Amino acid sequence: MASLLEKVSTLISANLHYMVDQALKTNSLAVIDQYIRQVENNLGELEDAAATVGGEVKSIKRRLVEHEQRHQEIDRAIDAFLGEGNESAAIAAQSQLNSVQRMVATYQEQVSRQETEFKKLLDAKVKLEARLSTMKQERQELEALLELAKSKETTVKAMKSLDDLMGSGDSDIKRIAESVYARLDKASTASEMRAASLDEQMDQVLESSALKAQLAERKKKLGIN
């Protein structure tokens, strides 16, 4: 159990910024994917360990209750034996009582120890799940960023090739290059227009929502349904 918590602690304390930097430098998500796999594997082990320890806690508590009830029964029996003047039976019962008391103390200690262990496992699970969620989101953003970078690199190479063609001195090739440039410019402008339109729609929706919320609050104060 200790080794599992140590592994989990290492994953929780891992430097996420460093992994992101490495992914960007190498243009690869491999280091992040490896971390995600390790976290998912350890989460499975944590859940299994927590279920095991939680089950043990319930079993020990059940035995503790049984021994506490037995303790009360023997305690009443001792009083009864003494009331009857049966000292030998009272002595034997007292011996049993002492044994049951030791078992009760043992079970109480075990419950306390296992509950502490169970809490550690649950805390580690929550922290590791939060880390996993963060890293998966980072991975999505990085993947999009790397795809954008590749696209930009391809565009830059295409532009360089066009520049080379433009300067080749051949009039036909120059016209072809100019035509390609025009297509690139048109596509770029269309993309910008779509983005602007979407941004404008989002702004309108958000502003409309804000206004409606303000009016709803005002109606509430005025008692208007």
C-alpha positions, 0 to 999 in steps of 0.5 A, a space after each residue: 500500500 505504501 509503495 502505491 501511495 509513493 507512486 501516486 505521490 510521484 505522479 501528483 507532484 510531476 512537473 506538468 509545465 515541463 512535460 508541456 514544454 517537452 511536447 512543444 519542443 519535440 512536436 510530439 505528445 508522447 511524453 504526455 500520453 505516457 503520463 496519462 497512461 501511468 495515471 490511469 493505471 494507478 487510478 485503477 490500482 487506487 480504486 481496488 486498494 481503497 475498495 479492499 481497505 474499505 471492506 476491511 474496515 467494515 468487517 473489523 467494525 462488525 467484529 468490534 460491535 460483536 465483541 462490545 456486545 459480548 463484553 456487556 453480556 459478560 459484565 452483567 453475568 459477573 454482577 449476577 454471579 457475585 450477587 448469587 455468591 458464586 465467586 468461582 464463576 465470577 472469577 472465570 467470567 472476569 477472565 473472559 471479560 479481560 480477554 474480550 476487553 483486549 480484543 475490543 481494544 485491538 479492533 478499535 486500534 485496527 479500525 482507526 489505522 485502516 480508516 486513516 489508510 482508507 482516507 489517504 487512498 481516497 485523498 490520493 484518488 481525488 488528487 490524481 483524478 484532478 491531475 488526469 483531468 488537467 493533463 487531458 485538457 492540456 493534451 487537447 490544447 497542445 494537439 490543436 496547437 501542434 496541428 496549427 503549427 504544422 499547418 503554418 509550416 506547410 503554408 510557409 513552405 508553400 509561400 516560399 515555393 511561390 516566391 521562388 516561382 515568382 522570381 524565376 523570370 518565366 511569365 507563365 509560371 509567374 501568372 500561375 504563382 499569382 493565381 495561387 496567391 490569390 486563392 490563398 488570400 481569398 481562403 484566408 479572408 473567408 476564414 477570418 470573416 467566418 471567425 468574425 461572424 461567429 465572434 459577433 454572434 457569440 457577443 450578441 448572445 452573451 450580451 442578450 443573456 446578460 440583459 435578460 438576467 438583469 431584467 429577470 432580477 428587476 422583475 423579481 424585485 418588483 414582484 412581477 411573474 
